[in-house]
Amino acid sequence: MISFVLASVLATQPLMATGNDAGVWFVRDTEPGMIGPQHELCHQIDQDTFQVVLPLAKRPIALAMHGQTLWFVGDSDPPILYRARLVENQATGDLRTVPRGRATAVTPLEIQGLVRDLVFMQDEPVFVIDNGGVQCFDMKGLAITSELTGDDAHVAMQGSNLIGAVSNMNIVTLYTLKDGSWQAGEKHEINGELQDLVVHDGWPLLITTHDDLVEIIGLQQGKQMKISSFSKPSGRWSVVDSDGLHVLGVERNGTSTAFSIGWPSGKRTEPVDLSEQYGSVEAIELTMMIVTTVIFFVVLMLILSRKPKNIKKNDG
């Protein structure tokens, strides 16, 4: 019974996922009973494959991709901001961290409240903090916005500006930021609960759920446009803005599923189970292996050629 309750609670928590033009990154759980890290930060490299970029002892509480660097907030007391710079293997196209398999601790976060999200504004990390209301802070712990209050409050970047969405009794109010204060704007009625606010191609998108149905609702010039709807994925799930819209679901048993949504058609691809593609040997590592092997055989041949031959002596 306890295991079932725990699994249900975990499934209602959002999947840590992020994306940009370079791809989609997400945190998956390793299969139960496996030795080693319990979580993995992964890069979806194709429609049905992913690679592990970084093993993690704990699941991050916020994740963002900015340029060629992954940023995440570790679940500790106090929370710690980490970054992992990515470089591309020119031979294979794989992305890996530098140093390989490691992230660098940037700073502990001395901010009261729960870290809800991590976004970037003017190339600087901004932390979305829930402390009775949702408020944004910079890395020094200074508030850069007023509070958003409501049952479900979310913040996202639209271009170079922060926008917010707050849901109260199935009415979502959009907010824009002016001189550090949130300004209430248009209102929209939704059927269900507001799960997230995503911006794609300049459009604010409301991610809503009603029972087991997920809807993506686009907002443009005060009007709603239903982009897509689908059954809620198993486990943790998220809608990610990248080169298009991507939906990922990760179960506790290690199963990860994904599908894409066309923009602005809303046409969905079939969900597929993602399989792991193991990283290939670096070109320089392969070269060193070949050179080392050649040197070994050359040295061995030299030693054998210099070894004195046995001379038979005639018995006198």
N, C-alpha and C positions, 0 to 999 in steps of 0.2 A: 504493500500500500504506500509506504514512504517513497519507494523508488518511482511508483507511478506519479505521485504528486510532484516529486522533484523533476521528473521528465516533462510533466505538463507545464511547470513553471518555466523551465528552460526553453521549452518550445515557444512560449509567448514572448520571450525576449528577442529583440531584433538581431539579425545576423550582422556581424561586423564585416562590412564589405565597402569597397570604394572603387572608383574607376576614373579614367581620363582617356584621352585619345590613344594612349599606349596600351590600354587593356583594362582588365577587371581583376581586382585582388580581393580575397576573402579569407576568413579564418574558419578552418574546419577542425573537427575533433578527430583524433586518431581512434582507431578501433579499440574498444574496451579490452583490457588485458595485455595490450602491447607494452613492451618495455621502452622507456624513453619519454620524451616530451608528450604531453597530453593534447597539445594543440599545434596547428601548423598554419603559418601564413602562406597562402598559395596564390599563384598567378594562373588564371585561366588563359591558356595559350592557343586554344582552338575551340571549336564548337563542343567537343566532347573530351578534352584532355586538360590537365592542369599540372603544374610543377610546384613543388614545395620550395619556397624562397627562404623561409626562416622558421626553424622550430621554436616553439614557445612553451614555457612552463605553465603560464596562465593565459586565459583568454583576455585580450585587450578590452577596454571599456569604450574606446573611441579609436577611429582609424581614418586616415586621409592620405591621398596621394597628391603631391605637389611637384610638378616638373618630373625629375627623375629620382625623387626621394619619397620613400614611404615613411609616414609619421604615425605613431600610435601612442596611446596612453595606457601604461601598464596598471593592472589592478593591484595596487599596493597602498600602504598607508604611510606617508601621503602618496597619491598617484604620481607616477614619474613619466615625463614625456621622453619618448625615444624616437630616433630617426635611423633609417637604413638607406644609404645611397645605392642606387641600382646602376649597373653597367651592362652593356650588351656584349655577348660573345659574338664577335664578328663572323666566326666560322659557322655557328649554329643558330644565332639569333636569340638564344636563351638570355634571360635577364637574371643576374645574380647580385647579391649584396657585396659591398666592399667595406670592411673585410668580409670574406665569404662566410655566410652562415651566422653573421653577428649584426646586432644593432647597437647604436651608441646612445647612452643615456645623455639627455640634454639638460634637464632640470627637474627637480621635484615641484609639484604644483601646490602651493600653499593657498588654496582657495576653498572657502566653505561651500559645501554642497556636493551634489553628484554630477560627475562629468557626463553629459548627455551626448555630446557630439564635438567634432573638431573640424573647423573649416579654415580656409586661408583668405585673408584680405590684405591686399597690398604686399603680398609675399610673406606675410607674418601669420603665425598660427593664432587662431581665435578659438577660445574654449566656450562651449555652450553649457552653462551650469544651471542645474535645477536645485533651488534652495527655497521652496515654497512658491517660486515663480521662476521663469526661465530668463537668464541674463547672460550676456557675453562679456568675457574678460580677455585681456591680453596676457602675454607670457609673464609679465611682472605682477599679475594679480589685480590689475586696475580695471574697473568696470568701464566698458566702452559703449554700453547700451543701458537703457532703463529696463525694467522688468516686464516680461509678458506673463500675464496670469490667465489661467483657464484650465479646463480639464486636460486638454491635449495641446501643448504648445511646441512648435517646431520652427527651426531657423535654417535658412539655406542662403547660398550666394547666387544672386542673379546679376551676371556680369561682374562689375566691381562693387556691387552694393549688397548689403544684407537685407533679406526680406523675412517676414515671419508669418506664421499661420496659427490661429488659435481656434479650437473647437469648443463650443458651448451649446449643449442641447441640439446637436445635429446642425448647428449653424457655424460655418467657418468664416472667420474674419481675417482678411489679409492685412498685413502691416508693412509699411516701409519705414526706413530709418532716416531721420533728419536731425542733424546736430546731436546725435547720441540718444535721441528720444524716439520711441516707436509711435508712428502715426497710423491710426486706424483708417482702413480703406474699404474696398468693396466686400460684400458679404455673399456667401454661397451656402445653399442648403444641400446637405449630403445625406445619403441613406446608409447609416452605419457609423463606424468609428474612424477617426482620422489616425492613420498609422505613421505617416511620414509626409514630408514636403520635399519634393525633388524638382530641380530645374533642368530642363533639357531644351537645347536650341532656343534659349531665351524664354521658354514657356514655364510658368509655375505649374507643377503637377501635384494634385492631391492623391495620395495613396490611401484608399479607404478599404475597410473590411465590413462585411455584413454576413454573419454566420461563417460559412466556409468560402465565401466569394470575395475576391479581391478586385477592386476597380481602380483604374488609373484615369483621373479626370483632369483634362487640360483646361487652363483658364486663360482667356484672351479677350481683352477689351470688355471685361465685365461679364462675359458669357462662359458657360461651361461646354466642354466638348468631351464626350466619352471616348477615350483613346483605346482602351482595351479592358477586358475582364477575364479572369481565370480562377480556377480553384486554388485555394490557399496551399502552397507547398508544404510538405511534411517537415517537421522540425523548425529550426530557425530559418528565416527567409528574409530576402531584401530585394528591392527594385533598385538597380544601379544605373546611373547615368555614365555612359562611356561614348564610344563612337555611335552607339544607338542606345536603346533601353535593353537591359538584361535582367533576368530574374534568376536568383539562385536560392536553393534550399539545401540546408545541411542538417543531417540527422545525427543523433548521438552515436550511432553505430558506425559512423565514418562515411555513410552514403551521401554523396553530393550530386544534386541534379541542377540542370540549367536549361534555359531556353531564352530566345531573343524575341523582341517585339519591334516590328518595323515602324519607322517614323516617316510621316505621320499616319500611315495607313492603319497601324495597330495590329497588323497581321502577325500571328505568332508562329514560331517554329515549334516542332514537337519537342517536349522535354526529353532530355537524354541524361543518363548517368555518366558522370565525369570519371574518367580513369586517370591514374597518375602516370605521367611520362617522366621517367627518371632522367636527370641531367646527364648530358654527354660529357666526355672528357674534353677539357679545354685544349685548344690547339697547341698552346705552348707546353702543356703537360704531355700531350701526345708526342710532340717533337722531342722533348727531353727524354721520354721513355725510349724512343727510337735511337737517339744519339747515344744514350747510356748503354743500350743493348749492343750497338755497333762497336763502341769502345771496348766493351767487355770481351767480345769475340776477337777483336784485333789484338788486345793484350794477351788473351789466351793463346792465340796462334803464335805470337812472338815468343811466349814462354816455351811452348812446345817445340818450336823450331830451334831454340837454343839449347834444348836439353841434350846432353851427350848421348850418342848412340852406344849400345852395348857392343863391345869388341870381343870376339871369340879368340881365346888363346889356345895355341896348339900345345898339347902335352909334350913335354920334352922327355 
